[in-house]
Amino acid sequence: MTKKNICVFCGASSGSTPDYKILAKKVGKIIGENNFNLIYGAGSTGLMGACAKSAKRYGAKVFGVMPNFLARIEKPLDDINIKFTSTMRTRKAIMYKKASLFIILPGGIGTLDECVEVLTLIQLKQIKEKKIIIFNYKNYWDFLLKLLEKMKKEKFMNNNFYSDLIELDDLNKLKTFLKSF
């Protein structure tokens, strides 16, 4: 049986508390232990590096996708399958195509960009039959989730939008979801 690919978007930095890095390591472990592969931005630092190293340690094949210009700024993780691209747009297109599921962990503007783009492409039916999990660890994504609710309430999004969006804040719920995925 072919393993499914989970794409994780998260920070290239570790954030303000060690708890974020611990979360990223645990998510990587869950991905590996539950027989999935990881697709991510190829970085070796921050939450990205922590998640990828952990996923690999626990049995996942790790696929990184990084634009050439970014490889001069951020060091890619060693000993993974890596694809270099010419642009960020190409990078994201590859990740979107290969992924069966998206998980959004805490991160910065790049993570927010990736999350919103996936949500947009799902709404426009350019990404089909793929779920996106916003892991709302310690209420990190509360403002985004409230904004999405406001958009729905004000009729800028249809009700079907939420059928592909899953909010989780508990690792045990993530494990349960992945076992049935």
C-alpha positions in Angstrom: 0.0 0.0 0.0 1.3 3.4 -0.9 1.8 5.9 1.9 -0.2 9.1 1.8 1.6 12.4 2.0 0.9 14.9 4.7 2.0 18.5 4.0 2.9 20.5 7.1 3.2 24.2 7.0 4.8 25.8 10.0 7.5 28.3 11.1 11.1 28.3 10.0 11.8 29.7 13.4 11.1 28.1 16.8 8.8 30.8 18.1 8.7 32.4 21.6 8.4 29.3 23.7 9.9 25.8 23.5 6.4 24.4 23.5 6.0 25.1 19.8 9.1 23.0 18.9 7.9 20.2 21.2 4.5 20.3 19.3 6.3 20.1 15.9 8.3 17.1 17.1 5.2 15.4 18.3 3.3 16.0 15.1 6.3 14.6 13.1 6.3 11.6 15.4 2.6 11.0 14.8 3.0 11.3 11.0 5.9 8.8 11.0 4.3 6.3 13.5 1.0 6.3 11.5 2.6 5.3 8.2 2.5 8.7 6.4 5.1 10.6 4.5 5.9 14.3 5.1 6.1 17.0 2.6 7.3 20.4 3.8 9.4 23.4 2.9 12.8 21.6 3.3 14.2 23.8 6.0 16.4 22.5 8.8 15.6 25.1 11.4 12.6 26.0 13.6 9.4 24.1 13.7 9.9 22.9 10.1 13.2 21.2 10.9 11.9 19.8 14.2 8.8 18.3 12.5 10.8 16.8 9.6 13.6 15.3 11.8 11.0 13.7 14.0 8.9 12.4 11.2 12.0 10.8 9.6 13.1 9.3 12.9 9.7 7.6 13.3 9.6 6.1 9.8 8.3 8.7 7.4 9.9 9.5 4.1 10.5 13.2 4.0 10.2 15.3 0.9 11.3 18.9 1.0 10.5 21.5 -1.7 12.6 24.7 -1.7 13.2 27.6 -4.1 16.8 28.1 -5.2 16.9 31.6 -3.8 15.7 30.4 -0.4 18.4 27.7 -0.2 21.0 30.5 -0.1 19.2 32.0 3.0 18.0 28.9 4.8 19.9 25.6 5.0 17.9 22.7 3.7 17.7 19.6 5.9 20.3 16.9 5.1 19.4 13.4 4.0 15.9 14.0 2.7 14.4 13.9 -0.8 14.6 17.5 -1.9 13.3 19.3 -5.0 14.6 22.7 -5.8 12.4 25.1 -7.7 12.8 28.4 -9.4 10.0 30.2 -7.5 7.8 30.1 -4.4 4.8 29.6 -6.6 6.2 26.5 -8.2 7.2 25.2 -4.7 3.7 25.6 -3.4 2.1 24.0 -6.5 4.3 20.9 -6.1 3.4 20.6 -2.4 -0.3 21.1 -3.1 -0.3 18.4 -5.8 1.6 15.8 -3.8 -0.3 16.3 -0.5 -3.3 14.2 0.6 -3.8 16.4 3.7 -2.5 19.7 5.0 -1.7 20.5 8.6 -1.1 24.0 9.7 1.0 24.5 12.8 2.1 27.9 14.3 4.2 30.0 12.1 4.7 33.4 10.6 3.5 35.2 7.5 4.8 32.5 5.2 2.7 29.9 7.1 -0.3 32.2 7.0 0.2 32.7 3.2 0.3 28.9 2.6 -2.7 28.3 4.8 -4.8 31.0 3.2 -3.8 29.9 -0.3 -4.8 26.3 0.3 -8.1 27.4 1.8 -8.7 29.6 -1.3 -7.8 26.8 -3.7 -10.1 24.4 -1.9 -12.9 27.0 -2.1 -12.3 27.4 -5.8 -12.2 23.6 -6.3 -8.6 23.7 -7.6 -7.6 21.5 -4.7 -10.2 18.7 -4.5 -10.9 16.0 -1.9 -8.2 17.2 0.5 -8.7 18.3 4.0 -6.8 21.1 5.9 -6.2 20.8 9.6 -5.6 24.1 11.4 -3.9 22.9 14.6 -4.9 25.7 17.0 -2.3 25.0 19.6 -2.7 27.3 22.7 -5.3 29.3 20.6 -2.5 30.4 18.2 -4.9 30.5 15.2 -7.9 32.0 17.1 -7.9 35.3 15.2 -7.8 33.6 11.8 -10.6 31.2 12.7 -12.7 34.1 14.0 -12.0 36.0 10.8 -13.1 33.0 8.7 -16.3 32.8 10.8 -16.9 36.5 10.2 -16.5 36.0 6.5 -19.0 33.2 6.5 -21.5 35.2 8.6 -21.2 38.2 6.3 -21.8 35.8 3.3 -18.4 36.1 1.7 -17.9 32.4 2.0 -20.4 29.6 1.6 -21.3 27.1 4.3 -19.7 24.2 2.3 -16.3 25.8 2.8 -16.1 24.3 6.3 -16.5 20.7 5.1 -12.8 20.6 4.3 -11.5 22.6 7.2 -10.8 20.9 10.5 -9.8 22.7 13.6 -7.9 20.6 16.2 -6.1 21.5 19.3 -5.3 18.1 20.8 -2.7 15.6 19.6 -4.8 12.6 20.6 -7.6 14.0 18.3 -5.0 14.3 15.5 -3.9 10.7 16.0 -7.5 9.5 15.9 -8.2 11.5 12.7 -5.1 10.1 11.0 -6.0 6.5 11.9 -9.3 6.9 10.0 -7.8 8.9 7.1 
